[in-house]
Amino acid sequence: MIRRFVDLLGRTMWDFPGSRDELGGRYLVLAHAKPLIEVHPCTFGGRR
């Protein structure tokens, strides 16, 4: 399963199980980052 994370700056990170990097498998995907207006606190660390 690929998990999606949104940090406090509204940047989107993806967690790829089995493909870990120095950040523990979380990759910043700035090109696909959601605008801050769409980021809701309850989505922090959630899956989508």
DSSP file (Angstrom, degrees, kcal/mol; ACC not computed):
  #  RESIDUE AA STRUCTURE BP1 BP2  ACC     N-H-->O    O-->H-N    N-H-->O    O-->H-N    TCO  KAPPA ALPHA  PHI   PSI    X-CA   Y-CA   Z-CA
    1    1 A M              0   0    0      0, 0.0     2,-0.6     0, 0.0     0, 0.0   0.000 360.0 360.0 360.0 137.8    0.0    0.0    0.0
    2    2 A I        -     0   0    0     14,-0.1     2,-0.4    12,-0.0    46,-0.3  -0.868 360.0-155.1 -98.2 123.5    1.2    3.5   -0.8
    3    3 A R  E     -A   15   0A   0     12,-1.8    12,-3.2    -2,-0.6     2,-0.4  -0.781   1.7-146.0-104.0 145.1    0.5    6.0    1.9
    4    4 A R  E     -A   14   0A   0     -2,-0.4     2,-0.4    42,-0.3    10,-0.2  -0.895  13.7-172.0-111.9 134.8    0.2    9.7    1.5
    5    5 A F  E     -A   13   0A   0      8,-3.5     8,-3.8    -2,-0.4     2,-0.5  -0.965   9.8-159.6-125.5 142.4    1.3   12.3    4.0
    6    6 A V  E     -A   12   0A   0     -2,-0.4    39,-0.3    37,-0.4     6,-0.2  -0.982  16.2-150.6-120.8 121.4    0.8   16.0    4.0
    7    7 A D    >   -     0   0    0      4,-2.3     3,-2.0    -2,-0.5     6,-0.0  -0.173  36.8 -89.0 -83.2-178.0    3.1   18.1    6.2
    8    8 A L  T 3  S+     0   0    0      1,-0.3    -1,-0.1     2,-0.1    31,-0.0   0.680 126.6  56.0 -67.2 -17.1    2.4   21.4    7.9
    9    9 A L  T 3  S-     0   0    0      2,-0.1    -1,-0.3     0, 0.0    27,-0.1   0.374 120.1-107.0 -94.3   4.1    3.4   23.3    4.8
   10   10 A G  S <  S+     0   0    0     -3,-2.0    24,-0.6     1,-0.3     2,-0.3   0.611  70.9 146.1  83.1  11.5    1.0   21.5    2.6
   11   11 A R        -     0   0    0     22,-0.2    -4,-2.3     1,-0.0     2,-0.4  -0.616  45.2-129.0 -83.7 143.6    3.6   19.4    0.9
   12   12 A T  E     -A    6   0A   0     17,-0.5    17,-3.4    -2,-0.3     2,-0.4  -0.780  23.5-172.8 -96.3 132.1    2.7   15.9   -0.1
   13   13 A M  E     -AB   5  28A   0     -8,-3.8    -8,-3.5    -2,-0.4     2,-0.4  -0.940   9.3-150.7-120.6 146.6    4.9   12.9    0.8
   14   14 A W  E     -AB   4  27A   0     13,-2.0    13,-2.6    -2,-0.4     2,-0.6  -0.951   3.3-149.8-119.5 137.1    4.5    9.4   -0.3
   15   15 A D  E     -AB   3  26A   0    -12,-3.2   -12,-1.8    -2,-0.4    11,-0.2  -0.919  10.1-167.8-106.8 118.5    5.5    6.3    1.6
   16   16 A F    >   -     0   0    0      9,-1.6     3,-2.0    -2,-0.6   -14,-0.1  -0.879  17.2-139.4-108.3 102.7    6.5    3.3   -0.5
   17   17 A P  T 3  S+     0   0    0      0, 0.0     8,-0.1     0, 0.0    -2,-0.0  -0.356  89.1  19.7 -59.2 133.8    6.8    0.1    1.5
   18   18 A G  T 3  S+     0   0    0     -2,-0.0     2,-0.1     1,-0.0     7,-0.1   0.357 111.1  79.7  88.5  -6.6    9.8   -2.0    0.5
   19   19 A S    <   +     0   0    0     -3,-2.0    -3,-0.3     5,-0.1     2,-0.1  -0.488  65.2 172.2-129.7  62.5   11.5    1.0   -1.2
   20   20 A R        -     0   0    0      4,-0.1     2,-0.2    -5,-0.1    -5,-0.0  -0.443   7.9-178.7 -78.4 143.5   13.0    2.8    1.8
   21   21 A D    >   -     0   0    0     -2,-0.1     3,-1.9     0, 0.0     5,-0.1  -0.514  53.2 -72.1-120.9-164.9   15.3    5.7    1.5
   22   22 A E  T 3  S+     0   0    0      1,-0.3    -2,-0.1    -2,-0.2     0, 0.0   0.668 131.2  57.6 -67.3 -15.0   17.2    7.9    4.0
   23   23 A L  T 3  S-     0   0    0      3,-0.1     3,-0.4     0, 0.0    -1,-0.3   0.243 126.2 -97.9 -97.8  12.7   13.9    9.5    5.0
   24   24 A G  S <  S-     0   0    0     -3,-1.9    -2,-0.1     1,-0.2     3,-0.1   0.734  79.3 -52.6  80.0  21.4   12.3    6.1    5.9
   25   25 A G  S    S+     0   0    0      1,-0.3    -9,-1.6   -10,-0.1     2,-0.6   0.492 102.8 128.7  94.5   3.1   10.5    5.7    2.5
   26   26 A R  E     -B   15   0A   0     -3,-0.4     2,-0.5   -11,-0.2    -1,-0.3  -0.840  38.4-167.2 -98.3 120.9    8.8    9.1    2.5
   27   27 A Y  E     -B   14   0A   0    -13,-2.6   -13,-2.0    -2,-0.6     2,-0.4  -0.890  20.1-126.9-109.7 132.6    9.3   11.0   -0.7
   28   28 A L  E     -B   13   0A   0     -2,-0.5     2,-0.5   -15,-0.2   -15,-0.2  -0.629  19.7-169.3 -75.2 128.6    8.5   14.7   -1.1
   29   29 A V    >   +     0   0    0    -17,-3.4     3,-1.1    -2,-0.4   -17,-0.5  -0.702  16.7 164.7-118.3  77.0    6.3   15.2   -4.2
   30   30 A L  G >  S+     0   0    0     -2,-0.5     3,-1.4     1,-0.3    -1,-0.2   0.811  70.9  61.9 -67.0 -30.3    6.4   19.0   -4.5
   31   31 A A  G 3  S+     0   0    0      1,-0.3    -1,-0.3    -3,-0.2    -2,-0.0   0.758 111.4  39.1 -67.8 -22.5    5.0   18.9   -8.0
   32   32 A H  G <  S+     0   0    0     -3,-1.1    -1,-0.3   -20,-0.2    -2,-0.2   0.161  85.8 138.9-112.0  17.5    1.8   17.3   -6.8
   33   33 A A    <   -     0   0    0     -3,-1.4   -22,-0.2   -21,-0.1    -3,-0.1  -0.365  52.7-122.9 -67.1 139.6    1.5   19.3   -3.5
   34   34 A K        -     0   0    0    -24,-0.6    -1,-0.1     1,-0.1     5,-0.1  -0.540  30.7-101.8 -78.0 146.1   -2.0   20.4   -2.6
   35   35 A P    >>  -     0   0    0      0, 0.0     3,-1.9     0, 0.0     4,-0.5  -0.343  33.2-112.9 -60.9 150.6   -2.6   24.1   -2.1
   36   36 A L  G >4 S+     0   0    0      1,-0.3     3,-1.1     2,-0.2   -26,-0.1   0.800 114.9  67.2 -57.6 -29.2   -2.8   25.1    1.5
   37   37 A I  G 34 S+     0   0    0      1,-0.3    -1,-0.3     3,-0.0   -27,-0.0   0.756 102.8  46.1 -64.5 -23.5   -6.5   25.9    1.1
   38   38 A E  G <4 S+     0   0    0     -3,-1.9     2,-0.6   -28,-0.1    -1,-0.3   0.518  89.7 100.5 -96.6  -6.3   -7.2   22.2    0.5
   39   39 A V    <<  -     0   0    0     -3,-1.1     3,-0.0    -4,-0.5     5,-0.0  -0.705  52.5-170.9 -86.7 122.2   -5.1   20.9    3.4
   40   40 A H    >   -     0   0    0     -2,-0.6     3,-2.5     1,-0.1     4,-0.3  -0.901  30.3-124.0-112.2 140.4   -7.2   20.0    6.5
   41   41 A P  G >  S+     0   0    0      0, 0.0     3,-1.4     0, 0.0    -1,-0.1   0.801 109.2  61.1 -53.0 -32.8   -5.6   19.2    9.8
   42   42 A C  G 3  S+     0   0    0      1,-0.3    -3,-0.0     3,-0.0     0, 0.0   0.636  95.7  62.1 -73.0 -12.1   -7.3   15.8   10.0
   43   43 A T  G X  S+     0   0    0     -3,-2.5     3,-2.0     3,-0.1   -37,-0.4   0.528  74.1 118.0 -88.9  -5.1   -5.5   14.7    6.8
   44   44 A F  T <  S-     0   0    0     -3,-1.4   -37,-0.1    -4,-0.3     3,-0.1  -0.466  92.8  -3.1 -67.2 121.6   -2.1   15.0    8.4
   45   45 A G  T 3  S+     0   0    0     -2,-0.3    -1,-0.3   -39,-0.3   -40,-0.1   0.587 108.0 132.4  75.1   9.7   -0.4   11.6    8.4
   46   46 A G    <   -     0   0    0     -3,-2.0     2,-0.3   -40,-0.1   -42,-0.3  -0.287  55.8-112.3 -89.2 176.1   -3.5   10.1    6.9
   47   47 A R              0   0    0    -44,-0.1   -44,-0.1     1,-0.1    -1,-0.1  -0.809 360.0 360.0-108.8 150.2   -4.0    7.7    4.0
   48   48 A R              0   0    0     -2,-0.3    -1,-0.1   -46,-0.3   -45,-0.1   0.319 360.0 360.0-149.6 360.0   -5.6    8.5    0.7
